[in-house]
Amino acid sequence: MGIKLSDHFTYRKLIKFCIPPIIMMVFTSIYSVVDGFFVSNFAGQVSFNAINLIFPFIMILGGVGFMIGSGGTALIGKTLGQGQREKANQYFSMIVIFTILVGVLLTIVGVVGIRPVAQILGAEGETLENCVLYGRIVLSFIICFMLQNVFQVVLPLAERQKLGLVFNLAGGITNIILDALFVGVFRWGIVGAAFATGISETIAGILPIFYFLSKRNTSLLHLTKAKLEFKTLMKVCGNGVSELFSSISGSIVSIVYNLQLLKYAGANGVSAYGVLMYVQFIFIAIFIGYTIGSSPVVSYHYGAENHDELKGLLKKSLRLNLLVGITMATLAFALAIPFAKIFVGYNPDLMNMTSHAFKIISVNFVIIGVNIFISSFFTALNNGIISAIISVMRTLGFKLLAAILLPFWFGVEGIWWSITFAEGMALIISIVFLLAKRKKYHYL
């Protein structure tokens, strides 16, 4: 018998429930990593830099789907905890319809606006044309990418986290095969990488719809007829806005980092940062996967007013994230050189810069998981405001400030250290909010 949201969660049960979303997120992160690997090794540094420059803009648009999914999951989970299953299904159906409608609008905005955006990001000449080409192809699949982000967080809530893993494995494996075929064999370059990503997102984003419409669906959630309720949708977006802010803030920071690195380290700095972000995606995906798995449990028990269970979930989650963070920091430091060789082994200077930078940022893995969890914890409690404050301060405020100021004193070293500095400051803010709201939510 599978694990139910209403169960008492021991360490073993919590880990078992979250393992599928963790693996799912790791494979999702592989989409961009595989693109980067094949483009860097088979299409060249110009194409690789083009993807790095335009990728933040794509993530901002795709982040809208994660906002809707996270905010909607918190509301649906709370509603299920209150025993209102029919209403929860209506909410679920409504956010899927809303995601598709918003996706149509963002597709038009993205495809039309990609060139001026790329120019603002500093792309010129061949790099600019590659940005536009890659961006327009990938943005043509943005609806599927948004739906994928929604279903990633909804499937664990439906107690079908293993099925979510299957859908994303299908997309991830497809991406790897098509990248190898389109970029490595056919030599379609950046066009091949873009289509490989888009097709993969289509598989992971569309297959869940057929499942939730199927009569064989025995999960907690079903797609039914639903009307768009403006007030409820605003509540969903408000609660999940921290995830969108995180995407926007992270993208803005990436843009600033690229500009700073161009200034202090040239094109090699941008390439090194691109490699760091690709590898970091995989590491952070583990933490995000855990929050995707644990957040529905938190929302359910919050709605059911099971305060003792909330206390246990918070304590266990903080300990697990800290333990995993220490392990990952050690692993990242030890594998810095091999990771650099995989992506940029063809350029000794670039490889040395990349491995050195990765050793520096590996320190932030110790605490980043705790910060991500606490932000998502407040989203699960339907408090999007606090979650947004933590998220924005972590991904925009502290990182932006550090990335701009530290290089004045430490040069390019300051850029690498700014990531860890920002996470440390964010941890202080997170702990302050946890203590401040302990009586309201009864989790301590």
Kinemage of the C-alpha trace (Angstrom):
@kinemage 1
@onewidth
@group {chain A} dominant
@subgroup {mainchain}
@vectorlist {calphas} color= white
{ca met a 1} P 0.000 0.000 0.000
{ca gly a 2} L 1.371 3.400 -0.985
{ca ile a 3} L 2.204 6.271 1.341
{ca lys a 4} L -0.734 8.588 2.010
{ca leu a 5} L -0.595 12.317 2.717
{ca ser a 6} L -2.537 11.658 5.913
{ca asp a 7} L 0.119 9.240 7.260
{ca his a 8} L 2.518 9.948 10.103
{ca phe a 9} L 5.869 10.612 8.432
{ca thr a 10} L 8.989 9.050 9.915
{ca tyr a 11} L 12.417 9.809 8.403
{ca arg a 12} L 12.192 6.651 6.315
{ca lys a 13} L 8.684 7.376 5.057
{ca leu a 14} L 9.512 11.025 4.299
{ca ile a 15} L 12.606 10.087 2.312
{ca lys a 16} L 10.739 7.343 0.455
{ca phe a 17} L 7.929 9.754 -0.445
{ca cys a 18} L 10.399 12.393 -1.704
{ca ile a 19} L 12.802 10.144 -3.631
{ca pro a 20} L 10.730 10.104 -6.889
{ca pro a 21} L 10.402 13.947 -7.040
{ca ile a 22} L 14.139 14.258 -6.340
{ca ile a 23} L 15.052 11.919 -9.201
{ca met a 24} L 12.437 13.681 -11.338
{ca met a 25} L 14.029 17.097 -10.744
{ca val a 26} L 17.516 15.780 -11.410
{ca phe a 27} L 16.411 14.527 -14.815
{ca thr a 28} L 14.599 17.788 -15.489
{ca ser a 29} L 17.796 19.690 -14.765
{ca ile a 30} L 19.617 17.399 -17.181
{ca tyr a 31} L 17.697 19.006 -20.066
{ca ser a 32} L 19.798 22.169 -19.983
{ca val a 33} L 22.960 20.362 -18.870
{ca val a 34} L 22.843 17.984 -21.833
{ca asp a 35} L 22.171 20.895 -24.181
{ca gly a 36} L 25.194 22.676 -22.764
{ca phe a 37} L 27.439 19.642 -23.064
{ca phe a 38} L 26.607 18.881 -26.692
{ca val a 39} L 26.538 22.517 -27.821
{ca ser a 40} L 29.839 23.311 -26.094
{ca asn a 41} L 31.614 20.256 -27.513
{ca phe a 42} L 30.018 20.046 -30.978
{ca ala a 43} L 28.790 23.558 -31.854
{ca gly a 44} L 31.481 25.703 -30.218
{ca gln a 45} L 31.877 28.409 -27.600
{ca val a 46} L 29.849 31.067 -29.484
{ca ser a 47} L 26.735 28.869 -29.492
{ca phe a 48} L 27.381 27.840 -25.890
{ca asn a 49} L 27.575 31.478 -24.785
{ca ala a 50} L 24.384 32.272 -26.710
{ca ile a 51} L 22.431 29.661 -24.729
{ca asn a 52} L 23.884 30.977 -21.467
{ca leu a 53} L 22.867 34.556 -22.304
{ca ile a 54} L 19.279 33.850 -23.380
{ca phe a 55} L 18.506 31.016 -20.948
{ca pro a 56} L 17.601 33.353 -18.020
{ca phe a 57} L 14.828 34.959 -20.100
{ca ile a 58} L 13.400 31.547 -20.991
{ca met a 59} L 13.436 30.529 -17.336
{ca ile a 60} L 11.547 33.679 -16.327
{ca leu a 61} L 8.673 32.797 -18.662
{ca gly a 62} L 8.715 29.128 -17.716
{ca gly a 63} L 8.762 30.120 -14.047
{ca val a 64} L 5.161 31.314 -14.376
{ca gly a 65} L 4.159 27.658 -14.612
{ca phe a 66} L 6.054 26.825 -11.436
{ca met a 67} L 4.342 29.764 -9.708
{ca ile a 68} L 0.892 28.503 -10.682
{ca gly a 69} L 1.769 24.928 -9.781
{ca ser a 70} L 3.318 25.722 -6.381
{ca gly a 71} L 0.614 28.173 -5.355
{ca gly a 72} L -2.106 25.872 -6.612
{ca thr a 73} L -0.641 22.818 -4.889
{ca ala a 74} L -0.580 24.613 -1.544
{ca leu a 75} L -4.251 25.563 -1.907
{ca ile a 76} L -5.302 22.127 -3.187
{ca gly a 77} L -3.333 20.368 -0.438
{ca lys a 78} L -4.928 22.495 2.259
{ca thr a 79} L -8.377 21.847 0.740
{ca leu a 80} L -7.764 18.087 0.695
{ca gly a 81} L -6.661 18.266 4.331
{ca gln a 82} L -9.982 19.919 5.117
{ca gly a 83} L -11.792 16.976 3.491
{ca gln a 84} L -13.151 18.912 0.460
{ca arg a 85} L -12.034 16.606 -2.363
{ca glu a 86} L -14.509 17.789 -5.016
{ca lys a 87} L -13.496 21.395 -4.487
{ca ala a 88} L -9.825 20.378 -4.679
{ca asn a 89} L -10.450 18.778 -8.097
{ca gln a 90} L -12.085 21.967 -9.326
{ca tyr a 91} L -9.087 23.987 -8.175
{ca phe a 92} L -6.749 21.528 -9.906
{ca ser a 93} L -8.632 21.674 -13.206
{ca met a 94} L -8.761 25.446 -13.037
{ca ile a 95} L -4.997 25.882 -12.677
{ca val a 96} L -4.335 23.547 -15.642
{ca ile a 97} L -6.678 25.586 -17.873
{ca phe a 98} L -5.185 28.827 -16.578
{ca thr a 99} L -1.635 27.597 -17.290
{ca ile a 100} L -2.497 26.835 -20.919
{ca leu a 101} L -4.116 30.251 -21.461
{ca val a 102} L -1.212 32.119 -19.895
{ca gly a 103} L 1.198 29.938 -21.889
{ca val a 104} L -0.358 31.056 -25.179
{ca leu a 105} L 0.164 34.684 -24.212
{ca leu a 106} L 3.763 34.146 -23.097
{ca thr a 107} L 4.570 32.273 -26.309
{ca ile a 108} L 3.572 35.318 -28.355
{ca val a 109} L 5.413 37.738 -26.058
{ca gly a 110} L 8.536 35.607 -26.008
{ca val a 111} L 8.824 34.911 -29.727
{ca val a 112} L 8.190 38.549 -30.660
{ca gly a 113} L 10.401 40.059 -27.978
{ca ile a 114} L 13.359 37.687 -28.065
{ca arg a 115} L 15.626 39.872 -30.242
{ca pro a 116} L 15.435 43.104 -28.204
{ca val a 117} L 15.769 41.070 -25.021
{ca ala a 118} L 18.909 39.362 -26.336
{ca gln a 119} L 20.359 42.754 -27.274
{ca ile a 120} L 19.661 44.080 -23.781
{ca leu a 121} L 21.465 41.041 -22.380
{ca gly a 122} L 24.569 42.033 -24.337
{ca ala a 123} L 24.374 39.680 -27.329
{ca glu a 124} L 25.933 40.932 -30.560
{ca gly a 125} L 26.696 39.614 -34.023
{ca glu a 126} L 26.691 35.822 -34.363
{ca thr a 127} L 25.897 35.386 -30.675
{ca leu a 128} L 22.783 37.558 -31.078
{ca glu a 129} L 21.514 35.515 -34.034
{ca asn a 130} L 22.093 32.279 -32.125
{ca cys a 131} L 20.210 33.683 -29.117
{ca val a 132} L 17.223 34.578 -31.290
{ca leu a 133} L 17.237 31.251 -33.130
{ca tyr a 134} L 17.521 29.100 -29.997
{ca gly a 135} L 15.108 31.259 -28.010
{ca arg a 136} L 12.313 31.272 -30.592
{ca ile a 137} L 12.389 27.510 -31.008
{ca val a 138} L 12.404 26.762 -27.279
{ca leu a 139} L 9.750 29.407 -26.544
{ca ser a 140} L 7.459 27.761 -29.091
{ca phe a 141} L 7.202 24.934 -26.543
{ca ile a 142} L 6.751 27.194 -23.500
{ca ile a 143} L 3.191 25.946 -22.825
{ca cys a 144} L 4.522 22.411 -22.447
{ca phe a 145} L 7.356 23.637 -20.237
{ca met a 146} L 4.862 25.445 -17.986
{ca leu a 147} L 2.598 22.397 -17.777
{ca gln a 148} L 5.594 20.262 -16.929
{ca asn a 149} L 6.392 22.610 -14.033
{ca val a 150} L 2.778 22.436 -12.837
{ca phe a 151} L 2.538 18.644 -12.934
{ca gln a 152} L 5.919 18.235 -11.254
{ca val a 153} L 4.463 19.668 -8.060
{ca val a 154} L 0.897 18.355 -8.479
{ca leu a 155} L 1.686 14.657 -8.969
{ca pro a 156} L 3.179 14.185 -5.463
{ca leu a 157} L 0.060 15.889 -4.090
{ca ala a 158} L -2.048 13.331 -5.987
{ca glu a 159} L 0.067 10.621 -4.274
{ca arg a 160} L 1.446 9.688 -7.698
{ca gln a 161} L 5.040 10.893 -7.315
{ca lys a 162} L 6.362 7.708 -8.953
{ca leu a 163} L 4.243 8.385 -12.022
{ca gly a 164} L 5.666 11.905 -12.119
{ca leu a 165} L 9.104 10.333 -12.167
{ca val a 166} L 8.108 8.128 -15.104
{ca phe a 167} L 6.845 11.098 -17.132
{ca asn a 168} L 9.995 13.109 -16.498
{ca leu a 169} L 12.294 10.162 -17.111
{ca ala a 170} L 10.605 9.788 -20.481
{ca gly a 171} L 11.268 13.446 -21.205
{ca gly a 172} L 14.828 13.354 -19.884
{ca ile a 173} L 15.848 10.248 -21.805
{ca thr a 174} L 14.269 11.667 -24.957
{ca asn a 175} L 16.277 14.852 -24.493
{ca ile a 176} L 19.561 12.956 -24.165
{ca ile a 177} L 18.879 10.783 -27.214
{ca leu a 178} L 17.750 13.679 -29.398
{ca asp a 179} L 20.696 15.882 -28.339
{ca ala a 180} L 23.105 13.097 -29.251
{ca leu a 181} L 21.303 12.593 -32.583
{ca phe a 182} L 20.524 16.200 -33.582
{ca val a 183} L 23.694 17.881 -32.288
{ca gly a 184} L 26.275 15.099 -32.114
{ca val a 185} L 25.392 13.091 -35.270
{ca phe a 186} L 23.419 15.398 -37.583
{ca arg a 187} L 25.415 18.477 -36.479
{ca trp a 188} L 22.358 20.739 -36.385
{ca gly a 189} L 24.060 22.770 -33.679
{ca ile a 190} L 21.968 25.130 -31.594
{ca val a 191} L 18.821 24.339 -33.619
{ca gly a 192} L 19.101 20.653 -32.780
{ca ala a 193} L 19.601 21.417 -29.070
{ca ala a 194} L 16.525 23.662 -29.042
{ca phe a 195} L 14.264 21.079 -30.692
{ca ala a 196} L 15.580 18.321 -28.414
{ca thr a 197} L 14.633 20.389 -25.365
{ca gly a 198} L 11.226 21.365 -26.755
{ca ile a 199} L 10.222 17.827 -27.706
{ca ser a 200} L 11.304 16.557 -24.289
{ca glu a 201} L 9.220 19.206 -22.531
{ca thr a 202} L 6.238 18.237 -24.668
{ca ile a 203} L 6.442 14.637 -23.501
{ca ala a 204} L 6.760 15.562 -19.813
{ca gly a 205} L 4.099 18.278 -20.018
{ca ile a 206} L 1.372 16.590 -22.064
{ca leu a 207} L 1.384 12.952 -20.885
{ca pro a 208} L 0.069 13.820 -17.379
{ca ile a 209} L -3.032 15.417 -18.931
{ca phe a 210} L -4.014 12.089 -20.486
{ca tyr a 211} L -3.513 10.363 -17.143
{ca phe a 212} L -5.664 12.794 -15.162
{ca leu a 213} L -8.398 12.533 -17.808
{ca ser a 214} L -8.255 8.732 -17.890
{ca lys a 215} L -10.887 6.548 -16.224
{ca arg a 216} L -8.014 4.459 -14.866
{ca asn a 217} L -6.884 7.393 -12.747
{ca thr a 218} L -7.276 6.307 -9.103
{ca ser a 219} L -5.361 9.204 -7.560
{ca leu a 220} L -6.682 11.919 -5.246
{ca leu a 221} L -7.062 14.341 -8.169
{ca his a 222} L -9.006 14.308 -11.463
{ca leu a 223} L -9.456 16.810 -14.263
{ca thr a 224} L -13.070 17.937 -14.343
{ca lys a 225} L -15.119 20.822 -15.703
{ca ala a 226} L -14.141 24.047 -13.994
{ca lys a 227} L -14.668 27.783 -14.320
{ca leu a 228} L -11.918 30.335 -13.948
{ca glu a 229} L -12.412 32.050 -10.597
{ca phe a 230} L -10.466 35.307 -10.634
{ca lys a 231} L -10.253 35.644 -6.857
{ca thr a 232} L -9.008 32.089 -6.397
{ca leu a 233} L -6.471 32.403 -9.221
{ca met a 234} L -5.106 35.595 -7.679
{ca lys a 235} L -4.751 33.725 -4.405
{ca val a 236} L -2.933 30.913 -6.209
{ca cys a 237} L -0.570 33.327 -7.955
{ca gly a 238} L -0.016 35.324 -4.774
{ca asn a 239} L 0.868 32.207 -2.824
{ca gly a 240} L 3.183 30.864 -5.523
{ca val a 241} L 4.705 34.202 -6.433
{ca ser a 242} L 7.866 33.394 -4.484
{ca glu a 243} L 8.658 30.665 -7.043
{ca leu a 244} L 8.187 33.158 -9.883
{ca phe a 245} L 10.237 35.780 -8.053
{ca ser a 246} L 12.896 33.159 -7.518
{ca ser a 247} L 12.982 32.433 -11.247
{ca ile a 248} L 12.993 36.121 -12.178
{ca ser a 249} L 15.519 37.043 -9.515
{ca gly a 250} L 17.783 34.147 -10.416
{ca ser a 251} L 17.620 35.139 -14.069
{ca ile a 252} L 18.382 38.787 -13.316
{ca val a 253} L 21.320 37.727 -11.175
{ca ser a 254} L 22.575 35.484 -14.009
{ca ile a 255} L 22.408 38.461 -16.360
{ca val a 256} L 24.355 40.656 -13.935
{ca tyr a 257} L 26.887 37.886 -13.335
{ca asn a 258} L 27.419 37.507 -17.079
{ca leu a 259} L 27.932 41.258 -17.488
{ca gln a 260} L 30.322 41.376 -14.523
{ca leu a 261} L 32.252 38.370 -15.800
{ca leu a 262} L 32.540 39.893 -19.262
{ca lys a 263} L 34.039 42.930 -17.559
{ca tyr a 264} L 36.434 41.136 -15.214
{ca ala a 265} L 37.213 37.854 -17.010
{ca gly a 266} L 36.027 38.163 -20.629
{ca ala a 267} L 34.271 35.448 -22.648
{ca asn a 268} L 35.980 32.697 -20.630
{ca gly a 269} L 34.301 34.025 -17.486
{ca val a 270} L 30.850 33.699 -19.084
{ca ser a 271} L 31.625 30.168 -20.234
{ca ala a 272} L 32.934 29.181 -16.802
{ca tyr a 273} L 29.810 30.567 -15.131
{ca gly a 274} L 27.653 28.674 -17.628
{ca val a 275} L 29.320 25.398 -16.658
{ca leu a 276} L 28.902 26.199 -12.959
{ca met a 277} L 25.204 26.863 -13.412
{ca tyr a 278} L 24.679 23.660 -15.397
{ca val a 279} L 26.342 21.490 -12.762
{ca gln a 280} L 24.731 23.439 -9.924
{ca phe a 281} L 21.311 22.783 -11.507
{ca ile a 282} L 21.780 19.083 -10.798
{ca phe a 283} L 22.881 19.618 -7.208
{ca ile a 284} L 20.115 22.113 -6.412
{ca ala a 285} L 17.585 19.870 -8.165
{ca ile a 286} L 17.974 17.445 -5.266
{ca phe a 287} L 16.867 20.115 -2.791
{ca ile a 288} L 14.036 21.322 -5.026
{ca gly a 289} L 12.873 17.752 -5.540
{ca tyr a 290} L 12.704 17.308 -1.782
{ca thr a 291} L 10.567 20.431 -1.381
{ca ile a 292} L 8.252 19.274 -4.186
{ca gly a 293} L 7.740 16.000 -2.346
{ca ser a 294} L 7.430 17.409 1.173
{ca ser a 295} L 5.363 20.543 0.457
{ca pro a 296} L 2.068 18.695 -0.285
{ca val a 297} L 2.477 16.823 3.002
{ca val a 298} L 2.981 20.116 4.857
{ca ser a 299} L -0.067 21.694 3.149
{ca tyr a 300} L -2.256 18.686 3.928
{ca his a 301} L -1.401 18.549 7.626
{ca tyr a 302} L -1.674 22.323 7.895
{ca gly a 303} L -5.213 22.115 6.484
{ca ala a 304} L -6.000 19.220 8.828
{ca glu a 305} L -4.520 21.192 11.771
{ca asn a 306} L -2.158 18.343 12.717
{ca his a 307} L 0.325 20.535 14.607
{ca asp a 308} L 2.454 17.699 15.966
{ca glu a 309} L 2.972 16.373 12.454
{ca leu a 310} L 3.990 19.852 11.243
{ca lys a 311} L 6.580 20.041 14.015
{ca gly a 312} L 7.989 16.686 13.016
{ca leu a 313} L 8.075 17.545 9.316
{ca leu a 314} L 9.975 20.777 9.938
{ca lys a 315} L 12.531 19.224 12.278
{ca lys a 316} L 13.179 16.212 10.065
{ca ser a 317} L 13.395 18.316 6.898
{ca leu a 318} L 15.904 20.786 8.324
{ca arg a 319} L 18.143 17.961 9.514
{ca leu a 320} L 17.933 16.088 6.215
{ca asn a 321} L 18.688 19.177 4.121
{ca leu a 322} L 21.683 20.093 6.267
{ca leu a 323} L 23.105 16.564 6.141
{ca val a 324} L 22.659 16.310 2.370
{ca gly a 325} L 24.125 19.804 1.955
{ca ile a 326} L 27.335 18.886 3.763
{ca thr a 327} L 27.653 15.723 1.680
{ca met a 328} L 27.057 17.590 -1.571
{ca ala a 329} L 29.555 20.341 -0.719
{ca thr a 330} L 32.242 17.716 -0.109
{ca leu a 331} L 31.375 15.899 -3.328
{ca ala a 332} L 31.300 19.114 -5.386
{ca phe a 333} L 34.719 20.182 -4.135
{ca ala a 334} L 36.234 16.777 -4.889
{ca leu a 335} L 34.724 16.588 -8.413
{ca ala a 336} L 35.406 20.175 -9.494
{ca ile a 337} L 38.158 19.255 -11.965
{ca pro a 338} L 36.330 16.267 -13.557
{ca phe a 339} L 33.193 18.404 -14.045
{ca ala a 340} L 35.242 21.144 -15.698
{ca lys a 341} L 36.946 18.632 -18.007
{ca ile a 342} L 33.607 17.247 -19.192
{ca phe a 343} L 32.405 20.630 -20.463
{ca val a 344} L 35.500 22.659 -21.348
{ca gly a 345} L 38.383 20.212 -21.392
{ca tyr a 346} L 39.277 21.520 -24.862
{ca asn a 347} L 40.485 24.832 -23.329
{ca pro a 348} L 43.068 24.436 -20.481
{ca asp a 349} L 42.760 28.043 -19.250
{ca leu a 350} L 38.971 27.888 -19.210
{ca met a 351} L 39.051 24.502 -17.510
{ca asn a 352} L 41.330 25.796 -14.733
{ca met a 353} L 39.124 28.853 -14.176
{ca thr a 354} L 35.987 26.707 -14.072
{ca ser a 355} L 37.346 24.120 -11.618
{ca his a 356} L 38.691 26.862 -9.320
{ca ala a 357} L 35.341 28.679 -9.310
{ca phe a 358} L 33.425 25.479 -8.659
{ca lys a 359} L 35.527 24.716 -5.585
{ca ile a 360} L 34.605 28.140 -4.217
{ca ile a 361} L 30.855 27.907 -4.800
{ca ser a 362} L 30.720 24.336 -3.473
{ca val a 363} L 30.667 25.830 0.042
{ca asn a 364} L 27.177 27.255 -0.495
{ca phe a 365} L 25.685 23.763 -0.882
{ca val a 366} L 25.925 23.354 2.895
{ca ile a 367} L 23.131 25.871 3.507
{ca ile a 368} L 21.304 26.375 0.212
{ca gly a 369} L 19.022 23.378 0.801
{ca val a 370} L 17.865 24.788 4.135
{ca asn a 371} L 17.063 28.148 2.514
{ca ile a 372} L 15.125 26.538 -0.331
{ca phe a 373} L 13.132 24.365 2.065
{ca ile a 374} L 12.178 27.183 4.453
{ca ser a 375} L 10.949 29.354 1.573
{ca ser a 376} L 8.870 26.462 0.191
{ca phe a 377} L 7.688 25.601 3.705
{ca phe a 378} L 5.947 28.976 3.979
{ca thr a 379} L 4.447 28.535 0.499
{ca ala a 380} L 3.031 25.192 1.666
{ca leu a 381} L 1.548 27.013 4.671
{ca asn a 382} L -0.215 29.327 2.187
{ca asn a 383} L 1.938 32.289 3.237
{ca gly a 384} L 3.287 33.445 -0.108
{ca ile a 385} L 4.431 36.820 1.232
{ca ile a 386} L 7.069 35.468 3.621
{ca ser a 387} L 8.120 32.877 1.076
{ca ala a 388} L 8.547 35.628 -1.526
{ca ile a 389} L 10.590 37.812 0.833
{ca ile a 390} L 12.991 34.976 1.629
{ca ser a 391} L 13.224 33.955 -2.017
{ca val a 392} L 13.803 37.456 -3.386
{ca met a 393} L 16.323 38.404 -0.704
{ca arg a 394} L 18.179 35.157 -1.338
{ca thr a 395} L 18.170 35.119 -5.136
{ca leu a 396} L 18.143 38.842 -5.895
{ca gly a 397} L 18.894 41.163 -2.991
{ca phe a 398} L 21.990 39.607 -1.449
{ca lys a 399} L 23.402 38.026 -4.616
{ca leu a 400} L 22.962 41.187 -6.675
{ca leu a 401} L 24.529 43.350 -4.004
{ca ala a 402} L 27.442 40.972 -3.541
{ca ala a 403} L 28.005 40.476 -7.276
{ca ile a 404} L 28.243 44.233 -7.796
{ca leu a 405} L 30.294 45.193 -4.721
{ca leu a 406} L 32.671 42.299 -4.019
{ca pro a 407} L 34.464 42.483 -7.413
{ca phe a 408} L 35.559 46.050 -6.549
{ca trp a 409} L 37.780 44.637 -3.811
{ca phe a 410} L 38.461 41.059 -4.945
{ca gly a 411} L 38.051 41.120 -8.727
{ca val a 412} L 36.656 37.969 -10.319
{ca glu a 413} L 37.170 36.085 -7.036
{ca gly a 414} L 34.529 38.309 -5.486
{ca ile a 415} L 31.990 37.164 -8.086
{ca trp a 416} L 32.531 33.503 -7.212
{ca trp a 417} L 32.375 34.154 -3.448
{ca ser a 418} L 29.252 36.332 -3.758
{ca ile a 419} L 27.034 33.237 -4.151
{ca thr a 420} L 28.056 31.771 -0.794
{ca phe a 421} L 27.873 35.184 0.882
{ca ala a 422} L 24.286 35.645 -0.329
{ca glu a 423} L 23.178 32.206 0.880
{ca gly a 424} L 24.650 32.893 4.317
{ca met a 425} L 22.730 36.158 4.650
{ca ala a 426} L 19.545 34.498 3.411
{ca leu a 427} L 19.893 31.811 6.074
{ca ile a 428} L 19.770 34.478 8.775
{ca ile a 429} L 16.563 35.934 7.278
{ca ser a 430} L 15.010 32.460 7.011
{ca ile a 431} L 15.702 31.631 10.646
{ca val a 432} L 14.269 34.980 11.776
{ca phe a 433} L 10.973 34.287 9.969
{ca leu a 434} L 10.791 30.718 11.290
{ca leu a 435} L 11.072 31.980 14.852
{ca ala a 436} L 8.711 34.919 14.291
{ca lys a 437} L 5.845 32.771 12.950
{ca arg a 438} L 6.203 29.736 15.205
{ca lys a 439} L 3.166 30.580 17.341
{ca lys a 440} L 0.890 31.279 14.386
{ca tyr a 441} L 1.528 27.953 12.640
{ca his a 442} L 2.488 25.825 15.686
{ca tyr a 443} L 5.459 24.128 13.984
{ca leu a 444} L 7.892 24.707 16.856
